[in-house]
Amino acid sequence: MTGERTNVAVLGTGGIGKRTLRVMEHKDELTPVAVCDSGGVAVDFDGVDTTDLVAADGGAVAAEGGSEVAALPDGRTTDDSVGDVIDVHERIDGVLMALPNIPHSFIPETVERFVDAGYEGVLVDVLKRSRVIDRMEEMEEELKGAGVTFVCGAGATPGFLTGAAAVAAQSFVEIEEIEIWWGVGLKSGYEGNVGTVREDIAHLDGYDLETVSEMSDDEIREVIDEHDGVLEFHDMEHADDRLLERAGVCDAADVKVGGILDVTQDKKPTTTTVRVTGTTFEGETATNTFQLDDDTSMAANVNGPALGYLRAGVFYNDNGIYGLHGPAEMMPRF
């Protein structure tokens, strides 16, 4: 990191990736120097001009003509855009992986590629699945040895709400239960949020990651239509449980995550709320409640915290703190 400037690469230009770039327009200390998707890569160490990328439909870099327009350092075309970002890793301080969670091995495999290339910096993801945390924990010593600081599950939930739960838990000497209930409105629907909506549908009864990964776009839309565009989830396999357990806040079994996704309107169908119930040192049982304002969008609650965790990760990395870290571990420790 040069002075206060952090050179950032964004992998993926779907809904999350594009919104990350929009948030970065308001963060002078963060400079997007590499952006890639399945269609191409843009690299500019003075700062990638993301105006057209953010406005494009579909894959942002691909819509701009792929790597030929995006100007790889030596002008060649590419069939491995992530690999081309890895090739210039020595000039990147932090990498935000706005990549699909399907298949669940994709993010760990991408992390492995950076480590194998000798990257020494920060990697941040916005993954959702508990099983991915298990996979990343198997790599923890490898990350430490490589000098990589990896912040796992750093979006809204897990991420923002996980951190809020960790803070709320400080009032108690014993935790009974943590409930996370989220509401998301996405008028742009499936087309504007392909990865997010597919991942959520995998939590419905009768579906899983493997089933959803094999479904066509038309089949996904049929599921959405069957629910009139409003999907409700209970007892989701969400990584909040493993991340809170890693931080010593509670057992994973004591965490319950659910919510409502409405793809027919931007207004949230329900208020996003965290409830932490526990016992104080005086022996009283109480519940601390944290709510997000209904006017803060999913994009604001995912991408702002993700970039904040990235900056925190850079501070860790600069001070020789490597390995795997969850958002709750960056809060006061229970």
LINGI-V484100 format. One record per pair of residues at least 24 apart in sequence whose ideal C-beta (glycine too) atoms are under 7 Angstrom apart, sorted by the first residue. I is the first residue (numbers start at 1). J is the second residue. D is the distance in whole Angstrom. If there is no record, write none. Layout:
<<I & J & D> <I & J & D>>
This chain:
<<1 & 93 & 5> <1 & 314 & 6> <1 & 318 & 7> <4 & 29 & 5> <5 & 29 & 6> <5 & 31 & 6> <6 & 30 & 5> <6 & 31 & 7> <6 & 93 & 5> <6 & 94 & 6> <6 & 311 & 7> <6 & 314 & 6> <7 & 31 & 6> <7 & 33 & 5> <7 & 91 & 6> <7 & 92 & 5> <7 & 93 & 5> <8 & 32 & 5> <8 & 33 & 7> <8 & 93 & 7> <8 & 94 & 5> <8 & 96 & 6> <8 & 310 & 7> <9 & 33 & 7> <9 & 34 & 4> <9 & 85 & 5> <9 & 92 & 5> <9 & 95 & 5> <10 & 35 & 5> <10 & 96 & 5> <10 & 98 & 6> <11 & 36 & 6> <11 & 82 & 6> <11 & 85 & 7> <11 & 95 & 6> <11 & 97 & 5> <11 & 98 & 6> <11 & 99 & 6> <12 & 37 & 6> <12 & 97 & 7> <12 & 98 & 4> <12 & 99 & 5> <13 & 37 & 4> <13 & 53 & 6> <13 & 59 & 6> <13 & 60 & 4> <13 & 61 & 6> <14 & 98 & 7> <14 & 194 & 6> <14 & 195 & 5> <15 & 192 & 6> <15 & 193 & 4> <15 & 196 & 6> <16 & 98 & 4> <16 & 126 & 6> <16 & 302 & 6> <16 & 303 & 7> <17 & 98 & 4> <18 & 54 & 5> <18 & 60 & 6> <19 & 299 & 4> <19 & 303 & 5> <20 & 96 & 6> <20 & 98 & 6> <20 & 303 & 5> <20 & 306 & 7> <20 & 307 & 7> <21 & 50 & 4> <21 & 53 & 7> <21 & 54 & 5> <22 & 54 & 6> <23 & 303 & 5> <23 & 304 & 6> <23 & 307 & 6> <24 & 307 & 7> <27 & 307 & 6> <30 & 307 & 6> <33 & 91 & 7> <33 & 92 & 6> <34 & 85 & 5> <34 & 88 & 7> <34 & 92 & 6> <35 & 61 & 6> <36 & 61 & 6> <36 & 81 & 4> <36 & 82 & 6> <36 & 84 & 7> <36 & 85 & 5> <37 & 61 & 5> <37 & 62 & 6> <37 & 81 & 6> <38 & 62 & 7> <38 & 81 & 7> <39 & 66 & 5> <40 & 66 & 3> <40 & 67 & 4> <40 & 70 & 5> <40 & 78 & 7> <40 & 81 & 6> <41 & 67 & 5> <41 & 70 & 6> <41 & 72 & 6> <41 & 78 & 6> <41 & 81 & 4> <41 & 84 & 5> <41 & 85 & 6> <42 & 70 & 4> <42 & 71 & 7> <43 & 71 & 7> <43 & 72 & 6> <43 & 73 & 6> <43 & 88 & 6> <44 & 71 & 7> <45 & 91 & 6> <82 & 110 & 6> <82 & 113 & 7> <86 & 113 & 6> <86 & 114 & 6> <86 & 117 & 5> <89 & 114 & 7> <89 & 117 & 6> <89 & 119 & 4> <92 & 121 & 6> <93 & 121 & 5> <93 & 122 & 7> <93 & 314 & 6> <94 & 121 & 6> <94 & 122 & 4> <94 & 124 & 7> <94 & 310 & 5> <94 & 313 & 6> <94 & 314 & 6> <95 & 121 & 7> <95 & 122 & 7> <95 & 123 & 5> <95 & 124 & 7> <96 & 124 & 5> <96 & 306 & 6> <96 & 310 & 6> <97 & 123 & 7> <97 & 124 & 7> <97 & 125 & 4> <98 & 126 & 7> <100 & 195 & 4> <101 & 127 & 5> <101 & 128 & 6> <101 & 129 & 6> <101 & 195 & 7> <101 & 199 & 5> <102 & 198 & 6> <102 & 199 & 6> <102 & 209 & 6> <102 & 212 & 6> <102 & 213 & 5> <103 & 209 & 7> <103 & 213 & 6> <104 & 129 & 5> <104 & 131 & 6> <104 & 132 & 5> <104 & 209 & 6> <107 & 132 & 6> <108 & 132 & 7> <108 & 135 & 5> <108 & 136 & 6> <108 & 139 & 7> <111 & 139 & 7> <111 & 150 & 6> <115 & 142 & 6> <115 & 143 & 7> <115 & 146 & 5> <115 & 148 & 6> <119 & 148 & 6> <120 & 146 & 7> <120 & 147 & 4> <120 & 148 & 7> <121 & 148 & 7> <121 & 317 & 6> <122 & 149 & 5> <122 & 310 & 6> <122 & 313 & 4> <122 & 314 & 5> <122 & 317 & 5> <123 & 148 & 6> <123 & 150 & 5> <124 & 151 & 5> <124 & 154 & 5> <124 & 306 & 6> <124 & 309 & 6> <124 & 310 & 5> <124 & 313 & 6> <125 & 152 & 6> <125 & 153 & 7> <125 & 154 & 7> <126 & 154 & 6> <126 & 155 & 3> <126 & 159 & 7> <126 & 302 & 6> <126 & 306 & 6> <127 & 152 & 7> <127 & 153 & 5> <127 & 239 & 6> <128 & 158 & 7> <128 & 199 & 6> <128 & 238 & 6> <128 & 239 & 6> <129 & 237 & 6> <129 & 239 & 6> <130 & 237 & 5> <130 & 238 & 7> <130 & 239 & 5> <130 & 241 & 6> <130 & 242 & 5> <132 & 239 & 7> <133 & 239 & 5> <133 & 242 & 4> <133 & 243 & 7> <136 & 324 & 6> <137 & 324 & 6> <140 & 323 & 5> <140 & 324 & 5> <143 & 322 & 6> <143 & 323 & 5> <143 & 324 & 6> <144 & 322 & 5> <144 & 323 & 4> <147 & 322 & 6> <148 & 322 & 6> <149 & 313 & 5> <149 & 316 & 5> <149 & 317 & 4> <149 & 321 & 6> <149 & 322 & 5> <149 & 325 & 7> <150 & 324 & 5> <150 & 325 & 7> <151 & 309 & 5> <151 & 310 & 7> <151 & 313 & 5> <151 & 325 & 5> <152 & 324 & 6> <152 & 325 & 7> <152 & 326 & 6> <153 & 239 & 5> <153 & 243 & 5> <153 & 326 & 6> <153 & 327 & 6> <154 & 305 & 7> <154 & 306 & 5> <154 & 309 & 4> <154 & 327 & 6> <155 & 302 & 4> <155 & 305 & 7> <155 & 306 & 5> <156 & 298 & 7> <156 & 301 & 4> <156 & 302 & 5> <156 & 305 & 7> <157 & 182 & 6> <157 & 238 & 7> <157 & 240 & 6> <157 & 257 & 7> <158 & 238 & 7> <158 & 239 & 5> <158 & 240 & 4> <158 & 243 & 5> <158 & 327 & 6> <159 & 305 & 5> <159 & 306 & 7> <159 & 309 & 7> <159 & 327 & 5> <160 & 301 & 6> <160 & 305 & 4> <161 & 240 & 7> <161 & 274 & 5> <162 & 240 & 5> <162 & 243 & 5> <162 & 244 & 6> <162 & 327 & 5> <162 & 328 & 5> <163 & 327 & 5> <163 & 328 & 6> <163 & 330 & 7> <163 & 331 & 5> <164 & 274 & 5> <164 & 290 & 5> <165 & 244 & 6> <165 & 249 & 7> <165 & 274 & 5> <165 & 276 & 6> <166 & 244 & 7> <166 & 247 & 6> <166 & 249 & 5> <166 & 328 & 4> <166 & 331 & 4> <166 & 334 & 7> <167 & 331 & 5> <167 & 332 & 6> <168 & 274 & 7> <168 & 276 & 4> <168 & 288 & 4> <168 & 290 & 6> <169 & 249 & 5> <169 & 276 & 5> <169 & 278 & 7> <169 & 334 & 5> <170 & 332 & 5> <170 & 334 & 7> <171 & 280 & 6> <171 & 288 & 6> <172 & 278 & 3> <172 & 279 & 6> <172 & 280 & 6> <173 & 279 & 6> <173 & 280 & 7> <173 & 281 & 5> <174 & 278 & 6> <174 & 279 & 5> <175 & 249 & 6> <175 & 250 & 4> <175 & 254 & 6> <175 & 276 & 7> <175 & 278 & 4> <176 & 277 & 5> <176 & 278 & 5> <177 & 254 & 5> <177 & 256 & 7> <177 & 277 & 5> <178 & 244 & 7> <178 & 250 & 6> <178 & 254 & 6> <178 & 255 & 5> <178 & 276 & 5> <179 & 256 & 5> <179 & 275 & 4> <180 & 240 & 6> <180 & 257 & 5> <180 & 274 & 5> <181 & 258 & 6> <181 & 259 & 6> <181 & 270 & 7> <181 & 272 & 7> <181 & 273 & 5> <182 & 259 & 4> <182 & 272 & 5> <183 & 259 & 6> <183 & 260 & 5> <183 & 268 & 4> <183 & 269 & 5> <183 & 270 & 4> <183 & 271 & 6> <183 & 272 & 5> <184 & 259 & 7> <184 & 261 & 5> <184 & 268 & 7> <184 & 298 & 5> <185 & 262 & 5> <185 & 265 & 5> <185 & 266 & 5> <185 & 267 & 5> <185 & 268 & 5> <185 & 269 & 6> <186 & 261 & 7> <186 & 263 & 5> <187 & 264 & 7> <187 & 265 & 5> <187 & 266 & 4> <189 & 263 & 4> <190 & 220 & 6> <190 & 221 & 6> <190 & 224 & 6> <190 & 263 & 6> <197 & 263 & 7> <200 & 231 & 6> <200 & 233 & 7> <200 & 261 & 5> <201 & 231 & 7> <203 & 233 & 5> <203 & 236 & 5> <203 & 237 & 7> <204 & 231 & 7> <204 & 233 & 7> <224 & 263 & 6> <229 & 262 & 6> <229 & 263 & 5> <229 & 264 & 4> <230 & 260 & 7> <230 & 262 & 5> <230 & 264 & 7> <230 & 269 & 6> <231 & 261 & 5> <232 & 260 & 5> <233 & 258 & 5> <233 & 259 & 6> <234 & 258 & 4> <243 & 326 & 4> <243 & 327 & 6> <243 & 328 & 5> <244 & 328 & 5> <246 & 326 & 5> <246 & 328 & 7> <246 & 329 & 6> <247 & 326 & 6> <247 & 328 & 4> <247 & 329 & 5> <247 & 333 & 7> <247 & 334 & 7> <248 & 333 & 6> <248 & 334 & 5> <249 & 328 & 6> <249 & 334 & 5> <268 & 294 & 5>>
